[in-house]
């Protein structure tokens, strides 16, 4: 009799275990504050085994931009919010660890500006050359040579005294452009070889009108050997009525534009034969 009771109890336990195994396990995934609502409405619990069907509106084809939810670029939201993270700087690998170099002209020291020059002009008469022209007022005149007329800037504050020298020499024919070019190059050679200048650097020759005729001119840069002053100059040669006229304007290199656009151009546009 006792054996029958034990056997019946075992059969009942087996039946209970089998019933429990056949039931699918579900979990309540709602937050605590919503569990009562879910229970009251009999909403189904979340299926953990993937039986839910994904609708077409949930499919990501790769075109979705998640930053659209953030209003575009990240921005700081104030003391009560969370600040956007700062993006790390992008460094090109070939320059990583390189020694910084000066970037011209941002990082190089700014050169000291040169004092501003101001000139007024008067008419000069080079009677021995049969010429009149406009030149800087107050410059020192040297007309001791019959064929040469020189004006020199007397300003002692300049490291080089600018000069304007004009010369007129009679010749036995009217010079061609190629002959005028040879004259200019010969003058440049004389300047570079007289021992006064060093680092002489001439330009190519070019044409320019002066005294109503085509002249040939050239520029140069150099350093005065004795003082170290950096200078520049312009030469122009023209032949009119079998007279060879030469003009040589020299000046401190830092004032090249000033002297070319004032002294040189003023002479070229104003010079006349008497």
SULJOKA-V655097 format. One record per helix or strand. SS is the DSSP state (alpha for helix, beta for strand). FROM is the first residue (numbers start at 0). TO is the last residue. Records with the same first field share a line. If there is no record, write none. Layout:
# SULJOKA-V655097
SS: FROM-TO  FROM-TO
This chain:
# SULJOKA-V655097
alpha: 1-21  31-40  55-57  65-69  92-94  126-128  176-192  252-269
beta: 120-125  130-135  139-141  147-151  162-169  196-201  205-209  212-223  229-239  242-251  271-272
